[in-house]
């Protein structure tokens, strides 16, 4: 799987940079966001370096489903599934993407506003 040498999230997956992990397997890592915007704010990333949601291909379907399954599992464990939670994917700077490695934000534990932003 491709990785990028200068990618923060690739380095977290490789354990070159520490993170407060809440889930890990051979394909997916989930960890606490360092600047949380909700009581539960976990990032779920794939091992494969995919710069953004715009770069997904049909073959990435199973990996994307796995990422959502991991987010759902963490939501269940933290009991935010009862009142609701949000799964967010940002693409590009105007949407708030600051690390160009595909990732999901799992947000929960508080009331979310709509529209977001």
Beta strands, then each sheet from edge to edge (+ up, - down):
strand 1: 21-24
strand 2: 28-32
strand 3: 40-46
strand 4: 85-88
strand 5: 103-108
sheet 1: 1+ 2- 3+ 5- 4+
end
